[in-house]
Amino acid sequence: MADITAAWQREKPGMPTDSIAILTPITRLAKLLNDDRARLLRRAGIDSATLDLLSVLRRSGPPYVLTTRDISARSLVTAGAISQRLSRAEKDGLIRRAPSPTGRRAVAVTLTDKGHSLVDDVVEDLLTHESHLIGDLTDPEREALKTLLDKLATSLQRHLSEIGEDSPPA
């Protein structure tokens, strides 16, 4: 990153370049990790949107039932996106939809045994793999990195909301 920073300082003296050494590696890491996760999920026969849906239901605890509104709130995606995800997952036998006893218009979504098994297998494989990826970091390094990333994410969300941009989920 030092060469990129030096080149911009040479080409545009006085331009702030301090972000390059922090945000460029984060962007590159995000690309590497997203590509790696997509590869692992393809191999497991699931996409990230379906995994997100099944994970939200699985983390809700027994009886693994949530309303579509709850799923949308926990997934940080629109109701339309949730509807599409639910349709695909229902077609694949991973979830069931039924009228919710909580309200006339509410829909209850239940994780099926097939969906439960799939999400457990995929998440275990994924987390084991990703734990290996950070295996070279010591426990103190992991803690320091988590603290700094949390601080950066909070700061970014605040700054982006101040300028009217949608802030990314934490």
VMD Tcl script that builds the backbone (N, CA, C; Angstrom):
set m [mol new atoms 510]
animate dup $m
set s [atomselect $m all]
$s set {name element resname resid chain x y z} {
  {N N MET 1 A 0.810 -1.185 0.000}
  {CA C MET 1 A 0.000 0.000 0.000}
  {C C MET 1 A 0.863 1.262 0.000}
  {N N ALA 2 A 2.067 1.108 0.505}
  {CA C ALA 2 A 2.959 2.273 0.575}
  {C C ALA 2 A 3.243 2.823 -0.819}
  {N N ASP 3 A 3.371 1.933 -1.813}
  {CA C ASP 3 A 3.650 2.408 -3.170}
  {C C ASP 3 A 2.455 3.151 -3.765}
  {N N ILE 4 A 1.249 2.693 -3.469}
  {CA C ILE 4 A 0.053 3.377 -3.950}
  {C C ILE 4 A -0.054 4.751 -3.284}
  {N N THR 5 A 0.166 4.775 -1.987}
  {CA C THR 5 A 0.111 6.038 -1.246}
  {C C THR 5 A 1.149 7.020 -1.783}
  {N N ALA 6 A 2.372 6.547 -1.963}
  {CA C ALA 6 A 3.446 7.420 -2.455}
  {C C ALA 6 A 3.126 7.955 -3.849}
  {N N ALA 7 A 2.560 7.112 -4.701}
  {CA C ALA 7 A 2.225 7.547 -6.054}
  {C C ALA 7 A 1.170 8.649 -6.029}
  {N N TRP 8 A 0.147 8.503 -5.204}
  {CA C TRP 8 A -0.875 9.546 -5.121}
  {C C TRP 8 A -0.326 10.824 -4.492}
  {N N GLN 9 A 0.555 10.668 -3.512}
  {CA C GLN 9 A 1.152 11.865 -2.912}
  {C C GLN 9 A 2.016 12.603 -3.939}
  {N N ARG 10 A 2.676 11.857 -4.809}
  {CA C ARG 10 A 3.494 12.454 -5.863}
  {C C ARG 10 A 2.599 13.141 -6.898}
  {N N GLU 11 A 1.517 12.470 -7.298}
  {CA C GLU 11 A 0.639 12.975 -8.347}
  {C C GLU 11 A -0.287 14.092 -7.869}
  {N N LYS 12 A -0.706 14.016 -6.626}
  {CA C LYS 12 A -1.649 15.010 -6.079}
  {C C LYS 12 A -1.193 15.404 -4.677}
  {N N PRO 13 A -0.111 16.177 -4.588}
  {CA C PRO 13 A 0.399 16.573 -3.268}
  {C C PRO 13 A -0.697 17.237 -2.431}
  {N N GLY 14 A -0.721 16.893 -1.168}
  {CA C GLY 14 A -1.696 17.476 -0.261}
  {C C GLY 14 A -3.007 16.711 -0.174}
  {N N MET 15 A -3.239 15.779 -1.087}
  {CA C MET 15 A -4.466 14.990 -1.037}
  {C C MET 15 A -4.356 14.007 0.140}
  {N N PRO 16 A -5.429 13.843 0.925}
  {CA C PRO 16 A -5.355 12.894 2.041}
  {C C PRO 16 A -5.261 11.454 1.519}
  {N N THR 17 A -4.231 10.753 1.937}
  {CA C THR 17 A -4.018 9.377 1.474}
  {C C THR 17 A -3.964 8.373 2.622}
  {N N ASP 18 A -4.256 8.832 3.836}
  {CA C ASP 18 A -4.141 7.959 5.002}
  {C C ASP 18 A -5.103 6.771 4.960}
  {N N SER 19 A -6.225 6.900 4.262}
  {CA C SER 19 A -7.194 5.803 4.211}
  {C C SER 19 A -6.705 4.629 3.365}
  {N N ILE 20 A -5.803 4.897 2.444}
  {CA C ILE 20 A -5.352 3.842 1.521}
  {C C ILE 20 A -4.779 2.650 2.279}
  {N N ALA 21 A -3.956 2.906 3.278}
  {CA C ALA 21 A -3.286 1.837 4.013}
  {C C ALA 21 A -4.250 1.020 4.877}
  {N N ILE 22 A -5.466 1.533 5.096}
  {CA C ILE 22 A -6.440 0.816 5.924}
  {C C ILE 22 A -7.579 0.250 5.070}
  {N N LEU 23 A -8.200 1.097 4.273}
  {CA C LEU 23 A -9.397 0.654 3.549}
  {C C LEU 23 A -9.095 -0.204 2.329}
  {N N THR 24 A -7.989 0.044 1.650}
  {CA C THR 24 A -7.659 -0.788 0.488}
  {C C THR 24 A -7.414 -2.244 0.893}
  {N N PRO 25 A -6.636 -2.509 1.960}
  {CA C PRO 25 A -6.504 -3.916 2.372}
  {C C PRO 25 A -7.826 -4.535 2.829}
  {N N ILE 26 A -8.677 -3.750 3.479}
  {CA C ILE 26 A -9.981 -4.279 3.896}
  {C C ILE 26 A -10.811 -4.648 2.674}
  {N N THR 27 A -10.790 -3.797 1.667}
  {CA C THR 27 A -11.520 -4.080 0.424}
  {C C THR 27 A -10.980 -5.337 -0.245}
  {N N ARG 28 A -9.684 -5.470 -0.287}
  {CA C ARG 28 A -9.077 -6.673 -0.895}
  {C C ARG 28 A -9.405 -7.922 -0.089}
  {N N LEU 29 A -9.346 -7.808 1.244}
  {CA C LEU 29 A -9.700 -8.942 2.100}
  {C C LEU 29 A -11.164 -9.330 1.902}
  {N N ALA 30 A -12.038 -8.339 1.810}
  {CA C ALA 30 A -13.459 -8.619 1.608}
  {C C ALA 30 A -13.677 -9.383 0.307}
  {N N LYS 31 A -12.994 -8.987 -0.742}
  {CA C LYS 31 A -13.114 -9.682 -2.036}
  {C C LYS 31 A -12.628 -11.122 -1.916}
  {N N LEU 32 A -11.466 -11.318 -1.306}
  {CA C LEU 32 A -10.932 -12.668 -1.121}
  {C C LEU 32 A -11.898 -13.536 -0.315}
  {N N LEU 33 A -12.396 -12.990 0.778}
  {CA C LEU 33 A -13.288 -13.761 1.648}
  {C C LEU 33 A -14.640 -14.028 0.989}
  {N N ASN 34 A -15.183 -13.037 0.293}
  {CA C ASN 34 A -16.454 -13.252 -0.412}
  {C C ASN 34 A -16.313 -14.320 -1.492}
  {N N ASP 35 A -15.232 -14.253 -2.252}
  {CA C ASP 35 A -15.004 -15.257 -3.295}
  {C C ASP 35 A -14.832 -16.648 -2.688}
  {N N ASP 36 A -14.088 -16.726 -1.588}
  {CA C ASP 36 A -13.846 -18.011 -0.931}
  {C C ASP 36 A -15.151 -18.574 -0.370}
  {N N ARG 37 A -15.955 -17.718 0.269}
  {CA C ARG 37 A -17.228 -18.157 0.833}
  {C C ARG 37 A -18.173 -18.613 -0.282}
  {N N ALA 38 A -18.219 -17.881 -1.380}
  {CA C ALA 38 A -19.082 -18.255 -2.505}
  {C C ALA 38 A -18.680 -19.617 -3.054}
  {N N ARG 39 A -17.381 -19.870 -3.144}
  {CA C ARG 39 A -16.889 -21.163 -3.629}
  {C C ARG 39 A -17.330 -22.284 -2.696}
  {N N LEU 40 A -17.168 -22.076 -1.401}
  {CA C LEU 40 A -17.546 -23.094 -0.427}
  {C C LEU 40 A -19.060 -23.339 -0.473}
  {N N LEU 41 A -19.849 -22.272 -0.587}
  {CA C LEU 41 A -21.299 -22.429 -0.633}
  {C C LEU 41 A -21.749 -23.112 -1.922}
  {N N ARG 42 A -21.109 -22.780 -3.040}
  {CA C ARG 42 A -21.428 -23.459 -4.318}
  {C C ARG 42 A -21.205 -24.957 -4.172}
  {N N ARG 43 A -20.090 -25.314 -3.561}
  {CA C ARG 43 A -19.770 -26.725 -3.355}
  {C C ARG 43 A -20.830 -27.409 -2.488}
  {N N ALA 44 A -21.413 -26.656 -1.533}
  {CA C ALA 44 A -22.437 -27.204 -0.646}
  {C C ALA 44 A -23.827 -27.146 -1.283}
  {N N GLY 45 A -23.939 -26.488 -2.450}
  {CA C GLY 45 A -25.213 -26.423 -3.142}
  {C C GLY 45 A -26.188 -25.409 -2.565}
  {N N ILE 46 A -25.675 -24.322 -2.009}
  {CA C ILE 46 A -26.531 -23.302 -1.414}
  {C C ILE 46 A -25.958 -21.927 -1.739}
  {N N ASP 47 A -26.822 -20.922 -1.834}
  {CA C ASP 47 A -26.321 -19.565 -2.065}
  {C C ASP 47 A -26.351 -18.786 -0.744}
  {N N SER 48 A -25.692 -17.643 -0.731}
  {CA C SER 48 A -25.563 -16.881 0.513}
  {C C SER 48 A -26.906 -16.356 1.012}
  {N N ALA 49 A -27.819 -16.011 0.106}
  {CA C ALA 49 A -29.133 -15.512 0.521}
  {C C ALA 49 A -29.927 -16.610 1.239}
  {N N THR 50 A -29.885 -17.819 0.705}
  {CA C THR 50 A -30.586 -18.938 1.344}
  {C C THR 50 A -29.934 -19.283 2.667}
  {N N LEU 51 A -28.606 -19.259 2.706}
  {CA C LEU 51 A -27.907 -19.529 3.971}
  {C C LEU 51 A -28.293 -18.484 5.012}
  {N N ASP 52 A -28.371 -17.217 4.611}
  {CA C ASP 52 A -28.760 -16.170 5.543}
  {C C ASP 52 A -30.159 -16.446 6.100}
  {N N LEU 53 A -31.090 -16.776 5.229}
  {CA C LEU 53 A -32.461 -17.078 5.656}
  {C C LEU 53 A -32.485 -18.250 6.637}
  {N N LEU 54 A -31.865 -19.357 6.267}
  {CA C LEU 54 A -31.868 -20.536 7.129}
  {C C LEU 54 A -31.156 -20.267 8.448}
  {N N SER 55 A -30.085 -19.481 8.392}
  {CA C SER 55 A -29.336 -19.156 9.611}
  {C C SER 55 A -30.167 -18.315 10.569}
  {N N VAL 56 A -30.919 -17.366 10.038}
  {CA C VAL 56 A -31.789 -16.536 10.885}
  {C C VAL 56 A -32.802 -17.430 11.599}
  {N N LEU 57 A -33.403 -18.346 10.865}
  {CA C LEU 57 A -34.363 -19.261 11.482}
  {C C LEU 57 A -33.683 -20.181 12.498}
  {N N ARG 58 A -32.528 -20.710 12.158}
  {CA C ARG 58 A -31.820 -21.646 13.044}
  {C C ARG 58 A -31.390 -20.967 14.342}
  {N N ARG 59 A -30.910 -19.731 14.242}
  {CA C ARG 59 A -30.459 -19.004 15.435}
  {C C ARG 59 A -31.612 -18.559 16.320}
  {N N SER 60 A -32.849 -18.595 15.788}
  {CA C SER 60 A -33.998 -18.171 16.594}
  {C C SER 60 A -34.303 -19.156 17.714}
  {N N GLY 61 A -33.777 -20.376 17.607}
  {CA C GLY 61 A -34.013 -21.394 18.627}
  {C C GLY 61 A -35.334 -22.122 18.409}
  {N N PRO 62 A -35.503 -23.236 19.133}
  {CA C PRO 62 A -36.734 -24.003 18.979}
  {C C PRO 62 A -37.950 -23.118 19.234}
  {N N PRO 63 A -38.979 -23.275 18.474}
  {CA C PRO 63 A -39.290 -24.262 17.447}
  {C C PRO 63 A -38.858 -23.825 16.038}
  {N N TYR 64 A -37.948 -22.845 15.922}
  {CA C TYR 64 A -37.398 -22.386 14.634}
  {C C TYR 64 A -38.496 -21.832 13.726}
  {N N VAL 65 A -39.298 -20.945 14.307}
  {CA C VAL 65 A -40.399 -20.304 13.594}
  {C C VAL 65 A -40.299 -18.801 13.810}
  {N N LEU 66 A -40.370 -18.045 12.721}
  {CA C LEU 66 A -40.391 -16.590 12.779}
  {C C LEU 66 A -41.404 -16.072 11.767}
  {N N THR 67 A -41.906 -14.872 12.001}
  {CA C THR 67 A -42.754 -14.243 10.997}
  {C C THR 67 A -41.848 -13.657 9.917}
  {N N THR 68 A -42.444 -13.394 8.771}
  {CA C THR 68 A -41.665 -12.778 7.689}
  {C C THR 68 A -41.132 -11.420 8.134}
  {N N ARG 69 A -41.881 -10.700 8.940}
  {CA C ARG 69 A -41.439 -9.401 9.455}
  {C C ARG 69 A -40.187 -9.572 10.321}
  {N N ASP 70 A -40.200 -10.586 11.202}
  {CA C ASP 70 A -39.034 -10.858 12.050}
  {C C ASP 70 A -37.814 -11.223 11.207}
  {N N ILE 71 A -38.026 -12.033 10.194}
  {CA C ILE 71 A -36.921 -12.441 9.318}
  {C C ILE 71 A -36.344 -11.224 8.615}
  {N N SER 72 A -37.193 -10.372 8.114}
  {CA C SER 72 A -36.743 -9.169 7.419}
  {C C SER 72 A -35.920 -8.283 8.352}
  {N N ALA 73 A -36.394 -8.094 9.570}
  {CA C ALA 73 A -35.679 -7.251 10.531}
  {C C ALA 73 A -34.316 -7.841 10.900}
  {N N ARG 74 A -34.254 -9.146 11.028}
  {CA C ARG 74 A -33.007 -9.798 11.426}
  {C C ARG 74 A -32.038 -9.962 10.257}
  {N N SER 75 A -32.549 -9.914 9.037}
  {CA C SER 75 A -31.709 -10.088 7.853}
  {C C SER 75 A -31.228 -8.772 7.268}
  {N N LEU 76 A -31.860 -7.681 7.638}
  {CA C LEU 76 A -31.525 -6.358 7.116}
  {C C LEU 76 A -31.677 -6.281 5.600}
  {N N VAL 77 A -32.709 -6.978 5.079}
  {CA C VAL 77 A -33.038 -6.881 3.663}
  {C C VAL 77 A -34.523 -6.553 3.538}
  {N N THR 78 A -34.931 -6.142 2.373}
  {CA C THR 78 A -36.309 -5.713 2.153}
  {C C THR 78 A -37.284 -6.883 2.196}
  {N N ALA 79 A -38.549 -6.542 2.398}
  {CA C ALA 79 A -39.602 -7.563 2.406}
  {C C ALA 79 A -39.660 -8.287 1.062}
  {N N GLY 80 A -39.437 -7.553 -0.030}
  {CA C GLY 80 A -39.438 -8.181 -1.351}
  {C C GLY 80 A -38.333 -9.219 -1.493}
  {N N ALA 81 A -37.156 -8.893 -0.991}
  {CA C ALA 81 A -36.042 -9.851 -1.047}
  {C C ALA 81 A -36.340 -11.074 -0.184}
  {N N ILE 82 A -36.952 -10.856 0.966}
  {CA C ILE 82 A -37.325 -11.978 1.838}
  {C C ILE 82 A -38.322 -12.877 1.126}
  {N N SER 83 A -39.296 -12.285 0.461}
  {CA C SER 83 A -40.309 -13.056 -0.256}
  {C C SER 83 A -39.665 -13.961 -1.302}
  {N N GLN 84 A -38.714 -13.424 -2.055}
  {CA C GLN 84 A -38.018 -14.230 -3.066}
  {C C GLN 84 A -37.230 -15.362 -2.419}
  {N N ARG 85 A -36.541 -15.046 -1.324}
  {CA C ARG 85 A -35.764 -16.073 -0.619}
  {C C ARG 85 A -36.683 -17.181 -0.098}
  {N N LEU 86 A -37.806 -16.775 0.471}
  {CA C LEU 86 A -38.752 -17.756 1.010}
  {C C LEU 86 A -39.290 -18.658 -0.086}
  {N N SER 87 A -39.621 -18.097 -1.221}
  {CA C SER 87 A -40.150 -18.901 -2.330}
  {C C SER 87 A -39.155 -19.965 -2.765}
  {N N ARG 88 A -37.888 -19.561 -2.922}
  {CA C ARG 88 A -36.857 -20.535 -3.335}
  {C C ARG 88 A -36.672 -21.618 -2.277}
  {N N ALA 89 A -36.581 -21.198 -1.013}
  {CA C ALA 89 A -36.338 -22.154 0.070}
  {C C ALA 89 A -37.527 -23.094 0.260}
  {N N GLU 90 A -38.735 -22.575 0.085}
  {CA C GLU 90 A -39.921 -23.426 0.211}
  {C C GLU 90 A -39.966 -24.443 -0.922}
  {N N LYS 91 A -39.657 -23.992 -2.128}
  {CA C LYS 91 A -39.626 -24.892 -3.293}
  {C C LYS 91 A -38.615 -26.025 -3.070}
  {N N ASP 92 A -37.508 -25.710 -2.386}
  {CA C ASP 92 A -36.466 -26.708 -2.122}
  {C C ASP 92 A -36.738 -27.535 -0.867}
  {N N GLY 93 A -37.868 -27.284 -0.195}
  {CA C GLY 93 A -38.233 -28.056 0.993}
  {C C GLY 93 A -37.451 -27.683 2.240}
  {N N LEU 94 A -36.880 -26.476 2.280}
  {CA C LEU 94 A -36.044 -26.058 3.407}
  {C C LEU 94 A -36.841 -25.319 4.482}
  {N N ILE 95 A -37.970 -24.745 4.090}
  {CA C ILE 95 A -38.851 -24.032 5.023}
  {C C ILE 95 A -40.299 -24.330 4.657}
  {N N ARG 96 A -41.214 -24.030 5.599}
  {CA C ARG 96 A -42.654 -24.088 5.343}
  {C C ARG 96 A -43.245 -22.747 5.738}
  {N N ARG 97 A -44.225 -22.292 4.980}
  {CA C ARG 97 A -44.951 -21.063 5.320}
  {C C ARG 97 A -46.390 -21.419 5.671}
  {N N ALA 98 A -46.923 -20.685 6.651}
  {CA C ALA 98 A -48.316 -20.879 7.061}
  {C C ALA 98 A -48.805 -19.579 7.699}
  {N N PRO 99 A -50.119 -19.394 7.751}
  {CA C PRO 99 A -50.622 -18.213 8.448}
  {C C PRO 99 A -50.141 -18.223 9.897}
  {N N SER 100 A -49.760 -17.062 10.383}
  {CA C SER 100 A -49.256 -16.953 11.746}
  {C C SER 100 A -50.403 -16.756 12.721}
  {N N PRO 101 A -50.331 -17.391 13.868}
  {CA C PRO 101 A -51.372 -17.171 14.880}
  {C C PRO 101 A -51.285 -15.773 15.506}
  {N N THR 102 A -50.206 -15.037 15.233}
  {CA C THR 102 A -50.015 -13.716 15.839}
  {C C THR 102 A -50.785 -12.605 15.147}
  {N N GLY 103 A -51.249 -12.840 13.939}
  {CA C GLY 103 A -51.956 -11.777 13.242}
  {C C GLY 103 A -52.586 -12.259 11.958}
  {N N ARG 104 A -53.604 -11.546 11.532}
  {CA C ARG 104 A -54.377 -11.931 10.355}
  {C C ARG 104 A -53.532 -11.963 9.090}
  {N N ARG 105 A -52.639 -10.994 8.929}
  {CA C ARG 105 A -51.851 -10.912 7.697}
  {C C ARG 105 A -50.441 -11.479 7.853}
  {N N ALA 106 A -50.077 -11.874 9.062}
  {CA C ALA 106 A -48.718 -12.363 9.309}
  {C C ALA 106 A -48.539 -13.779 8.767}
  {N N VAL 107 A -47.315 -14.051 8.318}
  {CA C VAL 107 A -46.962 -15.374 7.816}
  {C C VAL 107 A -45.867 -15.951 8.707}
  {N N ALA 108 A -46.088 -17.169 9.179}
  {CA C ALA 108 A -45.089 -17.862 9.987}
  {C C ALA 108 A -44.229 -18.727 9.072}
  {N N VAL 109 A -42.927 -18.659 9.291}
  {CA C VAL 109 A -41.976 -19.442 8.495}
  {C C VAL 109 A -41.293 -20.419 9.449}
  {N N THR 110 A -41.324 -21.685 9.079}
  {CA C THR 110 A -40.756 -22.743 9.915}
  {C C THR 110 A -39.615 -23.428 9.179}
  {N N LEU 111 A -38.531 -23.652 9.864}
  {CA C LEU 111 A -37.398 -24.399 9.326}
  {C C LEU 111 A -37.763 -25.882 9.300}
  {N N THR 112 A -37.664 -26.518 8.146}
  {CA C THR 112 A -37.954 -27.953 8.047}
  {C C THR 112 A -36.747 -28.752 8.536}
  {N N ASP 113 A -36.951 -30.056 8.717}
  {CA C ASP 113 A -35.830 -30.915 9.115}
  {C C ASP 113 A -34.715 -30.858 8.067}
  {N N LYS 114 A -35.107 -30.841 6.788}
  {CA C LYS 114 A -34.121 -30.765 5.711}
  {C C LYS 114 A -33.343 -29.442 5.794}
  {N N GLY 115 A -34.047 -28.342 6.029}
  {CA C GLY 115 A -33.397 -27.044 6.154}
  {C C GLY 115 A -32.503 -26.979 7.374}
  {N N HIS 116 A -32.966 -27.558 8.485}
  {CA C HIS 116 A -32.196 -27.592 9.727}
  {C C HIS 116 A -30.887 -28.341 9.519}
  {N N SER 117 A -30.977 -29.496 8.897}
  {CA C SER 117 A -29.789 -30.310 8.641}
  {C C SER 117 A -28.812 -29.587 7.711}
  {N N LEU 118 A -29.340 -28.984 6.650}
  {CA C LEU 118 A -28.488 -28.283 5.692}
  {C C LEU 118 A -27.764 -27.116 6.342}
  {N N VAL 119 A -28.494 -26.277 7.065}
  {CA C VAL 119 A -27.859 -25.100 7.663}
  {C C VAL 119 A -26.826 -25.525 8.708}
  {N N ASP 120 A -27.114 -26.544 9.501}
  {CA C ASP 120 A -26.137 -27.012 10.484}
  {C C ASP 120 A -24.858 -27.496 9.810}
  {N N ASP 121 A -24.999 -28.290 8.751}
  {CA C ASP 121 A -23.823 -28.815 8.047}
  {C C ASP 121 A -23.008 -27.701 7.401}
  {N N VAL 122 A -23.699 -26.794 6.700}
  {CA C VAL 122 A -23.000 -25.733 5.980}
  {C C VAL 122 A -22.316 -24.775 6.950}
  {N N VAL 123 A -23.025 -24.373 8.001}
  {CA C VAL 123 A -22.433 -23.426 8.952}
  {C C VAL 123 A -21.240 -24.059 9.665}
  {N N GLU 124 A -21.336 -25.320 10.020}
  {CA C GLU 124 A -20.194 -25.976 10.671}
  {C C GLU 124 A -18.990 -26.007 9.732}
  {N N ASP 125 A -19.206 -26.394 8.483}
  {CA C ASP 125 A -18.107 -26.415 7.510}
  {C C ASP 125 A -17.527 -25.015 7.298}
  {N N LEU 126 A -18.409 -24.047 7.143}
  {CA C LEU 126 A -17.993 -22.673 6.874}
  {C C LEU 126 A -17.193 -22.094 8.048}
  {N N LEU 127 A -17.717 -22.249 9.257}
  {CA C LEU 127 A -17.026 -21.678 10.420}
  {C C LEU 127 A -15.719 -22.401 10.714}
  {N N THR 128 A -15.677 -23.688 10.488}
  {CA C THR 128 A -14.422 -24.429 10.664}
  {C C THR 128 A -13.386 -23.934 9.662}
  {N N HIS 129 A -13.805 -23.788 8.424}
  {CA C HIS 129 A -12.909 -23.298 7.373}
  {C C HIS 129 A -12.418 -21.890 7.693}
  {N N GLU 130 A -13.345 -20.996 8.051}
  {CA C GLU 130 A -12.964 -19.614 8.312}
  {C C GLU 130 A -12.136 -19.473 9.582}
  {N N SER 131 A -12.346 -20.345 10.553}
  {CA C SER 131 A -11.502 -20.350 11.746}
  {C C SER 131 A -10.067 -20.706 11.370}
  {N N HIS 132 A -9.939 -21.643 10.443}
  {CA C HIS 132 A -8.606 -22.006 9.942}
  {C C HIS 132 A -7.946 -20.813 9.239}
  {N N LEU 133 A -8.747 -20.036 8.502}
  {CA C LEU 133 A -8.198 -18.888 7.774}
  {C C LEU 133 A -7.585 -17.841 8.700}
  {N N ILE 134 A -8.114 -17.703 9.907}
  {CA C ILE 134 A -7.560 -16.724 10.849}
  {C C ILE 134 A -6.653 -17.382 11.889}
  {N N GLY 135 A -6.281 -18.617 11.610}
  {CA C GLY 135 A -5.494 -19.401 12.554}
  {C C GLY 135 A -4.108 -18.857 12.861}
  {N N ASP 136 A -3.554 -18.032 11.990}
  {CA C ASP 136 A -2.225 -17.478 12.246}
  {C C ASP 136 A -2.246 -16.308 13.223}
  {N N LEU 137 A -3.424 -15.809 13.544}
  {CA C LEU 137 A -3.529 -14.715 14.509}
  {C C LEU 137 A -3.567 -15.276 15.928}
  {N N THR 138 A -2.824 -14.649 16.821}
  {CA C THR 138 A -2.861 -15.051 18.224}
  {C C THR 138 A -4.165 -14.565 18.854}
  {N N ASP 139 A -4.508 -15.091 20.012}
  {CA C ASP 139 A -5.722 -14.639 20.699}
  {C C ASP 139 A -5.687 -13.132 20.968}
  {N N PRO 140 A -4.572 -12.573 21.467}
  {CA C PRO 140 A -4.541 -11.118 21.667}
  {C C PRO 140 A -4.688 -10.340 20.351}
  {N N GLU 141 A -4.113 -10.848 19.267}
  {CA C GLU 141 A -4.265 -10.186 17.966}
  {C C GLU 141 A -5.721 -10.216 17.507}
  {N N ARG 142 A -6.386 -11.345 17.717}
  {CA C ARG 142 A -7.804 -11.462 17.347}
  {C C ARG 142 A -8.650 -10.461 18.125}
  {N N GLU 143 A -8.390 -10.369 19.420}
  {CA C GLU 143 A -9.151 -9.437 20.258}
  {C C GLU 143 A -8.909 -7.994 19.832}
  {N N ALA 144 A -7.664 -7.658 19.570}
  {CA C ALA 144 A -7.339 -6.291 19.143}
  {C C ALA 144 A -7.994 -5.985 17.803}
  {N N LEU 145 A -7.947 -6.933 16.881}
  {CA C LEU 145 A -8.544 -6.729 15.559}
  {C C LEU 145 A -10.060 -6.579 15.667}
  {N N LYS 146 A -10.715 -7.432 16.474}
  {CA C LYS 146 A -12.160 -7.321 16.670}
  {C C LYS 146 A -12.524 -5.946 17.213}
  {N N THR 147 A -11.767 -5.482 18.191}
  {CA C THR 147 A -12.032 -4.169 18.793}
  {C C THR 147 A -11.894 -3.057 17.762}
  {N N LEU 148 A -10.824 -3.093 16.990}
  {CA C LEU 148 A -10.600 -2.059 15.979}
  {C C LEU 148 A -11.630 -2.119 14.856}
  {N N LEU 149 A -11.996 -3.313 14.421}
  {CA C LEU 149 A -13.003 -3.438 13.364}
  {C C LEU 149 A -14.369 -2.952 13.845}
  {N N ASP 150 A -14.719 -3.268 15.091}
  {CA C ASP 150 A -15.980 -2.762 15.655}
  {C C ASP 150 A -15.974 -1.238 15.690}
  {N N LYS 151 A -14.862 -0.670 16.117}
  {CA C LYS 151 A -14.749 0.788 16.186}
  {C C LYS 151 A -14.866 1.402 14.790}
  {N N LEU 152 A -14.193 0.804 13.804}
  {CA C LEU 152 A -14.247 1.305 12.441}
  {C C LEU 152 A -15.664 1.176 11.869}
  {N N ALA 153 A -16.320 0.044 12.089}
  {CA C ALA 153 A -17.684 -0.161 11.575}
  {C C ALA 153 A -18.646 0.862 12.167}
  {N N THR 154 A -18.544 1.108 13.457}
  {CA C THR 154 A -19.400 2.099 14.115}
  {C C THR 154 A -19.156 3.486 13.530}
  {N N SER 155 A -17.894 3.814 13.356}
  {CA C SER 155 A -17.521 5.116 12.797}
  {C C SER 155 A -18.036 5.264 11.368}
  {N N LEU 156 A -17.848 4.235 10.551}
  {CA C LEU 156 A -18.320 4.284 9.168}
  {C C LEU 156 A -19.837 4.442 9.102}
  {N N GLN 157 A -20.556 3.690 9.924}
  {CA C GLN 157 A -22.014 3.801 9.927}
  {C C GLN 157 A -22.445 5.218 10.292}
  {N N ARG 158 A -21.794 5.797 11.283}
  {CA C ARG 158 A -22.130 7.158 11.699}
  {C C ARG 158 A -21.848 8.148 10.573}
  {N N HIS 159 A -20.659 8.074 9.984}
  {CA C HIS 159 A -20.288 9.005 8.919}
  {C C HIS 159 A -21.183 8.851 7.689}
  {N N LEU 160 A -21.473 7.619 7.311}
  {CA C LEU 160 A -22.322 7.402 6.142}
  {C C LEU 160 A -23.749 7.875 6.389}
  {N N SER 161 A -24.249 7.678 7.600}
  {CA C SER 161 A -25.614 8.151 7.881}
  {C C SER 161 A -25.657 9.672 7.920}
  {N N GLU 162 A -24.574 10.310 8.317}
  {CA C GLU 162 A -24.521 11.777 8.340}
  {C C GLU 162 A -24.570 12.374 6.936}
  {N N ILE 163 A -24.044 11.641 5.958}
  {CA C ILE 163 A -24.060 12.161 4.592}
  {C C ILE 163 A -25.237 11.609 3.794}
  {N N GLY 164 A -26.116 10.863 4.493}
  {CA C GLY 164 A -27.349 10.402 3.857}
  {C C GLY 164 A -27.217 9.127 3.078}
  {N N GLU 165 A -26.125 8.430 3.213}
  {CA C GLU 165 A -25.956 7.151 2.521}
  {C C GLU 165 A -26.516 6.044 3.395}
  {N N ASP 166 A -26.966 4.975 2.748}
  {CA C ASP 166 A -27.365 3.792 3.511}
  {C C ASP 166 A -26.119 3.202 4.110}
  {N N SER 167 A -26.154 2.972 5.393}
  {CA C SER 167 A -24.978 2.383 6.031}
  {C C SER 167 A -25.057 0.877 5.956}
  {N N PRO 168 A -23.919 0.237 5.761}
  {CA C PRO 168 A -23.907 -1.227 5.670}
  {C C PRO 168 A -24.208 -1.841 7.034}
  {N N PRO 169 A -24.781 -3.055 7.058}
  {CA C PRO 169 A -25.055 -3.715 8.338}
  {C C PRO 169 A -23.778 -4.045 9.064}
  {N N ALA 170 A -23.867 -4.043 10.362}
  {CA C ALA 170 A -22.685 -4.354 11.195}
  {C C ALA 170 A -22.496 -5.828 11.315}
}
mol reanalyze $m
mol bondsrecalc $m
mol representation Tube
mol addrep $m
